[in-house]
Amino acid sequence: MKVLIVYYSMYGHIRSMAEAVKEGAGGVNGADVIIYRVPETLPEEVLIKMGAQEAQKAQAHVPVCKLEDLVSADAIIFGTPTRFGNMCGQMRQFLDATGGLWSKGSLVGKVGSVFTSSATQHGGQESTILSFHITLLHHGMVIVGLPYSFAGQMRIDEITGGSPYGASTIAGGDGKRMPSENELDAARFQGRHVAEITAKLFR
Ligand SMILES: Cc1cc2nc3c(=O)[nH]c(=O)nc-3n(C[C@H](O)[C@H](O)[C@H](O)COP(=O)(O)O)c2cc1C
């Protein structure tokens, strides 16, 4: 059973959530979990201007996802930062290249799931995940979210991401807040939950 985590992360928040998703999915018997990033679309000078150079260097070793990698997966968990309440352009561009897979029904019946990150608490995490689901549904994927059995999303004693749609983290206006333990727990839970559901379908 192959579980892919396919993400884009400009400043490292989604990258760190992706590692937690991997931990969760990897704990399920029979799950082979691989992390990929989607291709960068911005020139280096723009990334430097956006202050993303260090974070980009830190993930340079992560393999870039190819379309055929998606075909061999049983489940794909996507991670994207919020851009104006939607997925980022890098992820959109990657997905817009999957028309050939769509025409062959290559992703039909695979499990799909999404996690995200935004600067502000109400800056569009839910809309990013829900609008991402539309693309996955067009591909015939089986959507899995983050059930309320992850009790950490009920917390109101601290500011936290996480909703029934998927795990999320709040990066802060200056991007300095890294995922909290509760948000990483949500990511682990989502990874494990996706792998468990996939195992049931696989059987
Ligand atoms: C062009 C642009 C649009 C953004 N739009 C939003 C937004 O709508 N809401 C929000 O809270 N944060 C927004 N952000 C902040 C990003 O979501 C934040 O930098 C990201 O979640 C950090 O994750 P990363 O480190 O994995 O890239 C935006 C950032 C950029 C560069």
The ligand as a Tripos MOL2 file, in Angstrom:
@<TRIPOS>MOLECULE
LIG
   31    33     1     0     0
SMALL
NO_CHARGES

@<TRIPOS>ATOM
      1 C1          0.5470   35.6120   -2.3770 C.3       1 LIG1
      2 C2          0.2110   35.1500   -0.9930 C.ar      1 LIG1
      3 C3         -1.1040   35.0220   -0.6160 C.ar      1 LIG1
      4 C4         -1.4320   34.6210    0.6800 C.ar      1 LIG1
      5 N1         -2.7440   34.5220    1.0270 N.ar      1 LIG1
      6 C5         -3.0690   34.2350    2.3050 C.ar      1 LIG1
      7 C6         -4.4250   34.2000    2.7080 C.ar      1 LIG1
      8 O1         -5.3650   34.3310    1.9220 O.2       1 LIG1
      9 N2         -4.6760   33.9980    4.0310 N.ar      1 LIG1
     10 C7         -3.6930   33.8260    4.9500 C.ar      1 LIG1
     11 O2         -3.9890   33.7040    6.1320 O.2       1 LIG1
     12 N3         -2.3920   33.7780    4.5770 N.ar      1 LIG1
     13 C8         -2.0650   33.9680    3.2750 C.ar      1 LIG1
     14 N4         -0.7450   33.9470    2.8880 N.ar      1 LIG1
     15 C9          0.2860   33.4740    3.8310 C.3       1 LIG1
     16 C10         0.6470   32.0090    3.5500 C.3       1 LIG1
     17 O3         -0.4920   31.1800    3.6500 O.3       1 LIG1
     18 C11         1.7400   31.5370    4.5060 C.3       1 LIG1
     19 O4          2.9230   32.1920    4.1330 O.3       1 LIG1
     20 C12         1.9220   30.0310    4.4120 C.3       1 LIG1
     21 O5          0.8340   29.3710    4.9850 O.3       1 LIG1
     22 C13         3.1750   29.5380    5.0830 C.3       1 LIG1
     23 O6          3.3190   28.1680    4.7450 O.3       1 LIG1
     24 P1          4.6900   27.6420    4.1180 P.3       1 LIG1
     25 O7          5.7750   28.0240    5.0640 O.co2     1 LIG1
     26 O8          4.5590   26.1380    4.0540 O.co2     1 LIG1
     27 O9          4.8650   28.2430    2.7520 O.co2     1 LIG1
     28 C14        -0.4060   34.3180    1.5980 C.ar      1 LIG1
     29 C15         0.9400   34.4100    1.1980 C.ar      1 LIG1
     30 C16         1.2430   34.8110   -0.0800 C.ar      1 LIG1
     31 C17         2.6940   34.9090   -0.4860 C.3       1 LIG1
@<TRIPOS>BOND
     1     1     2 1
     2     2     3 ar
     3     2    30 ar
     4     3     4 ar
     5     4     5 ar
     6     4    28 ar
     7     5     6 ar
     8     6     7 ar
     9     6    13 1
    10     7     8 2
    11     7     9 ar
    12     9    10 ar
    13    10    11 2
    14    10    12 ar
    15    12    13 ar
    16    13    14 ar
    17    14    15 1
    18    14    28 ar
    19    15    16 1
    20    16    17 1
    21    16    18 1
    22    18    19 1
    23    18    20 1
    24    20    21 1
    25    20    22 1
    26    22    23 1
    27    23    24 1
    28    24    25 2
    29    24    26 1
    30    24    27 1
    31    28    29 ar
    32    29    30 ar
    33    30    31 1
@<TRIPOS>SUBSTRUCTURE
     1 LIG1         1 GROUP 0 **** ****
